Amino acid sequence: MAEKKLLLWDIDGTLVCTGKAGEAALGLALERCFGIKGSISQVDFRGRTDRRIGAMLLDFHRIDKTAENMHEFMECYLTLLAQELPQREGKVHIGILDILEKCRINEDYISALLTGNLERGARLKLDHFSVWHYFEFGAFADDSADRNELGPVALQRSVEKTGLSIPPERVYVIGDTPHDIACARVIGAKVIAVATGGYTYEELAAEKPDALFVDFKDPEAFFEVLERL
C-alpha cells in the first residue's frame, strides 16, 4: 500500500462558487445587527477567515469588537447565509467532483478542509452543493481567526480522526489565494494553487506555489502533479 497523502482543501473559489452568497449575507448582517447599509467591498476579504472579516468590517465602521458584537454578527451572518445560498447562481468548480470522488475511493488519499469559513458556514455551503460528505475532518475559523494557525490544527485533527501522523512532505494545501499558500508554508506542506477564485494566475504565480492550475478541468493532470510533488 502506498503511503497516504493528506489533501487540505480551501472552499470558496477553490471547491465552489456561491454566487457571492457569503458577501451578501455579511452585508445584510451589518444592516440587521448595526443598522449599516451598503456592501462589504471596503475590505479585502479574499482568503481571510470569517472571524477576521468580521473584525475588519467592525473596525472599518468603527464598531467596538466586543465578544458580544462579534458573536451577534457571526450568528446573524450564518442565519442569512442559509437564506442566501438557494437564491444564488452558485456552482461546484469544474473538475472538482471527479477529483473528490477519485480521492474517496482511493485509500491513498485523505480529503479534509482547511478553510476560513466557520464550521457551520462551511457545512451550509458544501451541503448546498452536496459535497460535504467527501471530507473527513477540517480546520475552521472557529479554531482561529488567523488562517496561518489553522494548518497545525488540521494536522492534529488528522491524528485524532485517522490515527495517522502524516509528514509535511505528504500534505497538500489546495487553494486559490496567497493566504492559502502562506498557511501551507507554516506547516511545511506543499501547495497546489488554482486560479478559479479572486486572484489571477499571474498573481498566484508570483507567490511561487509548488504547482499552479488555471482550473481543474483535467483531473488526471491534478493527480499527476500530486504524485510528482
C-alpha positions in Angstrom: 0.0 0.0 0.0 1.3 3.5 -0.9 1.8 6.0 1.9 -1.2 8.1 2.5 -1.4 11.7 1.4 -3.4 14.4 3.1 -5.2 16.9 0.9 -6.4 20.1 2.7 -8.9 21.9 0.7 -10.0 25.6 0.8 -13.7 26.1 0.0 -14.6 29.5 -1.6 -13.0 29.9 -5.0 -11.4 26.5 -4.9 -14.2 24.0 -4.5 -17.2 26.1 -5.1 -18.5 29.5 -6.2 -21.5 30.5 -4.1 -22.6 33.4 -6.3 -21.5 35.8 -3.7 -23.9 34.4 -1.1 -21.3 35.0 1.7 -20.7 38.6 0.8 -24.4 39.3 0.6 -25.0 37.6 3.9 -22.3 39.7 5.6 -23.7 42.9 4.1 -27.2 42.1 5.3 -25.8 41.1 8.7 -24.2 44.5 9.1 -27.5 46.2 8.4 -29.5 43.9 10.7 -27.1 44.0 13.6 -25.8 47.5 13.4 -28.0 49.4 11.0 -25.3 49.9 8.5 -26.3 49.7 4.8 -24.0 49.1 1.9 -21.6 46.5 0.5 -18.6 45.0 2.2 -16.3 46.0 -0.7 -14.4 48.4 1.6 -12.4 45.4 3.0 -10.3 42.9 1.1 -11.8 39.7 2.4 -10.2 37.3 -0.1 -8.7 34.4 1.7 -9.5 35.8 5.1 -11.2 33.8 7.8 -14.9 34.7 8.7 -13.8 35.9 12.1 -11.1 38.1 10.6 -13.5 39.5 8.0 -16.0 40.3 10.8 -13.3 42.1 12.8 -12.2 44.1 9.7 -15.7 45.2 9.0 -16.4 46.3 12.5 -13.1 48.2 12.5 -14.0 49.9 9.2 -17.4 51.0 10.6 -16.0 52.0 14.0 -18.0 49.4 15.9 -16.5 48.0 19.1 -15.2 44.5 18.5 -16.6 43.2 21.8 -17.2 39.5 22.2 -20.9 40.2 22.2 -20.8 42.2 19.0 -18.7 39.7 17.2 -20.9 36.8 18.3 -24.1 38.6 17.2 -22.6 39.5 13.9 -21.4 36.0 13.1 -24.6 34.3 14.2 -26.6 36.7 12.1 -24.3 36.1 9.1 -24.8 32.3 9.4 -28.6 32.7 9.5 -28.6 34.9 6.4 -26.1 32.7 4.6 -28.6 29.8 4.8 -31.2 32.1 3.2 -28.9 33.5 0.5 -27.4 30.2 -0.8 -30.6 28.9 -2.5 -31.1 32.3 -4.1 -27.7 32.5 -5.9 -26.4 31.0 -9.1 -23.5 29.0 -7.5 -21.6 26.0 -8.7 -19.0 23.4 -7.9 -15.9 24.3 -9.9 -15.0 22.3 -12.9 -13.3 19.0 -12.3 -13.8 19.1 -8.5 -16.4 16.4 -8.3 -14.2 14.0 -10.3 -11.2 14.7 -8.1 -13.1 14.3 -4.9 -14.8 11.1 -6.0 -11.4 9.6 -7.0 -10.0 10.5 -3.6 -13.0 9.0 -1.9 -12.5 5.6 -3.5 -8.7 5.6 -3.3 -7.4 4.8 0.2 -4.1 6.5 -0.5 -5.8 9.9 -0.2 -7.4 11.7 2.7 -9.5 14.7 1.9 -10.1 17.3 4.6 -10.8 21.0 4.9 -8.6 23.9 5.7 -10.9 26.9 5.4 -11.5 30.4 6.6 -15.2 29.5 7.0 -16.8 28.9 10.3 -17.6 25.3 10.5 -21.3 25.9 10.3 -20.8 28.1 7.3 -18.6 25.5 5.6 -21.2 22.9 6.1 -24.0 25.1 4.8 -22.1 25.8 1.6 -20.9 22.3 1.0 -24.2 20.6 1.9 -25.9 23.0 -0.5 -23.6 21.6 -3.3 -23.8 18.0 -1.9 -20.1 17.7 -1.4 -19.7 17.9 2.4 -19.6 14.1 2.7 -16.3 14.0 0.9 -14.3 15.5 3.8 -13.3 13.5 6.9 -12.5 16.5 9.1 -11.3 20.1 8.9 -9.8 23.2 10.5 -12.1 26.2 10.5 -12.4 29.9 11.6 -13.8 28.6 14.8 -10.3 27.3 15.6 -8.6 30.6 15.0 -9.2 34.0 13.3 -5.6 33.7 11.9 -5.5 31.4 8.9 -1.8 30.7 9.5 -2.8 29.0 12.7 -5.2 26.6 11.0 -2.6 24.3 9.4 -1.4 22.9 12.7 -5.0 22.4 13.8 -5.7 20.4 10.6 -2.6 18.2 11.2 -3.7 17.5 14.8 -7.2 16.6 13.6 -5.7 14.2 11.2 -4.0 12.4 14.0 -7.2 12.4 16.1 -9.5 11.3 13.3 -7.3 8.8 11.4 -4.7 7.8 13.9 -2.0 8.8 11.4 0.7 11.4 11.7 1.3 12.3 8.1 4.6 14.2 7.5 4.6 17.6 5.8 6.0 16.2 2.5 2.8 14.2 2.1 0.5 17.1 3.0 -1.0 19.3 0.2 -2.9 22.6 0.7 -5.1 23.3 -2.2 -6.4 26.9 -2.5 -7.0 30.0 -4.7 -5.3 32.8 -2.7 -1.9 33.8 -1.4 -3.2 33.3 2.1 -3.6 29.5 1.3 0.0 29.4 0.1 1.2 31.2 3.2 -0.6 29.0 5.6 0.8 25.9 3.9 4.3 27.2 4.3 3.8 27.5 8.0 3.4 23.7 8.3 5.9 22.8 5.6 3.2 21.5 3.3 3.2 21.6 -0.4 0.8 24.0 -2.2 -1.4 23.4 -5.2 -2.9 26.7 -6.2 -5.7 27.3 -8.7 -6.9 30.5 -10.3 -10.6 29.9 -10.1 -11.2 32.4 -7.3 -10.4 36.1 -6.7 -6.7 36.1 -7.8 -5.3 35.8 -11.3 -2.9 33.1 -12.5 -0.1 35.6 -12.6 -0.8 36.9 -9.1 -0.7 33.3 -7.7 2.5 32.5 -9.7 4.2 35.4 -8.0 3.8 33.6 -4.7 5.6 30.5 -6.0 3.3 27.7 -5.2 4.6 24.1 -5.8 2.0 23.7 -8.6 -0.4 26.1 -10.3 -3.5 25.4 -12.4 -5.8 27.7 -14.3 -8.6 25.3 -13.3 -9.1 21.6 -12.6 -10.9 20.7 -15.8 -8.3 17.9 -16.3 -8.5 15.8 -13.1 -5.8 13.5 -14.4 -3.3 16.4 -14.6 -4.1 17.2 -11.0 -3.3 13.7 -9.9 -0.1 13.6 -12.0 1.1 16.7 -10.2 0.1 15.2 -6.8 2.2 12.1 -7.5 5.1 14.1 -8.8 5.5 16.6 -6.0 
